[in-house]
Amino acid sequence: MPDELLNPIVFYKNRIYHIKVGEKGEYSHCFGGESLSEFKGQKFAPRKLHRLLTLDLSDPIFINIYKKLERLELYYGFCYDSCELNYTIRNSMTIEVNSIEPNKSDDDWPYDCYPSSFEQKYAVLSRPEECKYNVFLDLIWQNFVDDYSDKMIIVVPPSNHYGVSLWGEMGDDEGVQVVFVVDTTSNTVQAFNQCT
């Protein structure tokens, strides 16, 4: 795993922010926790999506990005093998699932007794650092097929700070990353994973 990517990061408009899980700040950023939203749109079953990160949009970092949402909830289908998820945040209580593949979860994926939700932990965002898009791409395992330079991108690697294994021993050792590509105009989120 790249040494620079030991914690989640946010990339937006040639700036990068590091997310430190387990530290309490002035804003209500967090890792994990129970779902706060109702899901509509494409059906998926039987296991639910995991709330991985929630960003408090009252943080001045996000000024002039979101005007109608209070928080950005980032969900991923950990129990859906090689999940590719696309959803739109309609409001702070409703998420519409546009597509999810596969739409049937596995009982023992990514490992036996996988938690139904992650324990909620505080998180803080660092001050921004200048970072060009091509430099940011060096922090992820695979280049994107599409150009996402105008989108907000959040990358979540495995970390001991979460208090839970995201992928099990082998997946965590490989540094499997969850990637969220957020269109801040439409409030649409693409979520997928990358490995070596």
C-alpha positions in Angstrom: 0.0 0.0 0.0 1.3 3.5 -0.7 2.9 4.9 2.5 1.1 8.1 2.0 -2.4 6.5 2.2 -2.7 5.2 5.7 -5.9 7.1 6.4 -9.0 8.1 4.3 -8.5 11.1 2.1 -10.7 13.6 0.2 -9.6 15.1 -3.1 -11.4 18.1 -4.5 -10.3 20.9 -6.9 -6.6 20.1 -6.6 -6.6 19.9 -2.8 -6.3 16.9 -0.6 -7.6 16.5 3.0 -6.6 13.7 5.3 -9.3 12.2 7.5 -8.1 11.1 11.0 -10.5 8.6 12.5 -10.7 8.5 16.3 -10.2 12.2 16.9 -13.0 14.6 17.8 -13.1 17.9 16.2 -15.5 20.9 16.0 -17.6 19.2 13.2 -19.6 16.0 13.2 -17.5 14.0 10.7 -17.5 10.3 11.6 -16.6 6.8 10.6 -19.3 4.1 10.7 -22.5 4.2 12.6 -26.0 3.0 11.9 -27.7 4.2 8.7 -29.4 7.6 8.9 -31.3 7.4 5.6 -34.1 5.5 3.9 -33.1 3.7 0.8 -35.3 3.8 -2.3 -34.8 2.8 -6.0 -33.1 -0.5 -7.0 -33.7 -3.3 -4.5 -30.8 -5.2 -2.9 -30.9 -8.0 -0.3 -30.7 -9.5 2.1 -27.8 -7.6 3.9 -27.8 -3.8 4.1 -25.2 -1.3 2.9 -22.6 -0.1 5.4 -22.3 3.6 6.3 -18.5 4.0 6.0 -18.0 7.7 6.4 -20.2 10.8 7.1 -18.9 14.3 6.3 -20.5 17.2 8.1 -21.2 19.8 5.4 -21.3 22.7 7.9 -17.5 22.4 8.0 -16.1 25.5 6.1 -14.0 23.1 4.0 -17.3 22.4 2.1 -18.5 26.0 1.8 -20.1 26.7 -1.5 -20.1 23.0 -2.4 -23.4 21.8 -0.9 -26.2 24.2 -0.1 -29.1 21.8 0.4 -27.6 18.9 2.3 -26.5 18.8 6.0 -24.2 15.8 5.6 -22.7 13.6 2.9 -23.2 9.9 3.8 -20.9 7.5 2.1 -22.2 3.9 1.8 -20.7 0.8 0.4 -21.9 -2.8 -0.1 -19.1 -4.7 1.7 -21.3 -7.9 1.8 -21.8 -7.7 -2.0 -18.7 -9.2 -3.6 -16.9 -6.7 -5.8 -19.8 -4.2 -5.3 -20.3 -1.4 -7.7 -22.8 1.1 -6.3 -24.3 4.3 -7.7 -26.8 6.3 -5.6 -28.2 9.8 -5.4 -28.7 11.7 -2.1 -32.2 13.2 -2.5 -32.2 14.9 0.9 -30.7 14.3 4.3 -33.1 11.4 4.9 -33.5 9.7 1.5 -31.0 7.9 -0.8 -32.1 6.6 -4.1 -30.1 3.6 -5.3 -29.6 4.0 -9.1 -27.7 0.7 -9.5 -26.0 -2.0 -7.4 -24.1 -4.9 -8.8 -24.4 -7.6 -7.6 -27.7 -6.9 -5.9 -27.7 -10.1 -3.8 -25.3 -10.2 -0.8 -23.3 -13.2 0.4 -23.6 -14.6 3.9 -19.9 -15.1 4.4 -18.4 -12.2 2.4 -16.0 -10.6 3.0 -15.6 -12.9 6.0 -17.7 -14.8 8.5 -19.6 -12.9 11.2 -19.1 -9.6 9.4 -20.7 -6.8 11.5 -24.0 -5.4 10.3 -22.7 -1.9 11.0 -19.4 -0.4 12.1 -19.0 1.2 15.5 -19.3 5.0 15.1 -16.1 6.9 15.7 -15.3 10.6 15.5 -13.2 11.9 12.7 -11.5 15.2 11.7 -10.3 16.6 8.4 -6.9 18.1 8.1 -6.1 21.5 6.6 -6.0 21.3 2.8 -2.8 20.6 0.9 -2.3 21.5 -2.7 -2.3 18.3 -4.8 -2.6 18.0 -8.6 -4.9 15.3 -10.0 -2.1 13.3 -11.5 -0.3 13.3 -8.1 -3.5 12.2 -6.4 -3.7 9.3 -8.8 -0.4 8.0 -7.5 -2.2 7.4 -4.1 -4.7 4.9 -5.5 -4.1 1.4 -6.9 -5.5 1.8 -10.4 -6.0 4.8 -12.7 -9.6 5.6 -13.5 -11.1 4.9 -16.9 -12.9 8.2 -16.8 -11.5 11.6 -15.9 -12.9 12.5 -12.4 -10.7 15.6 -12.0 -13.8 17.8 -11.6 -15.4 15.5 -9.0 -14.9 15.0 -5.3 -13.1 11.8 -4.6 -12.9 10.0 -1.3 -10.6 7.0 -0.8 -10.9 4.8 2.2 -8.0 2.3 2.8 -8.0 -0.3 5.6 -6.8 1.0 8.9 -6.3 -0.1 12.5 -7.9 3.1 13.6 -11.4 1.9 12.6 -11.5 -0.9 15.3 -12.8 -3.3 12.6 -11.3 -5.1 9.7 -13.0 -3.9 6.4 -11.9 -6.9 4.3 -10.5 -9.6 6.6 -6.9 -10.3 7.0 -6.0 -11.0 3.4 -8.0 -8.0 2.0 -6.6 -5.7 4.6 -3.1 -6.9 3.9 -3.6 -6.1 0.2 -4.8 -2.6 1.1 -8.1 -2.9 -0.7 -9.4 0.7 -1.1 -13.0 1.8 -1.3 -13.4 4.8 -3.7 -16.3 7.2 -3.8 -16.6 9.6 -6.7 -19.1 12.4 -5.8 -20.8 14.6 -8.4 -21.4 17.7 -6.2 -23.9 19.1 -8.7 -26.3 16.1 -8.9 -25.4 14.7 -5.4 -24.7 11.3 -7.1 -22.1 9.0 -5.6 -20.3 6.1 -7.4 -18.7 3.6 -5.1 -16.4 0.7 -5.9 -13.2 -0.9 -4.6 -9.7 -1.2 -5.9 -7.0 -3.7 -5.1 -3.5 -4.3 -6.4 
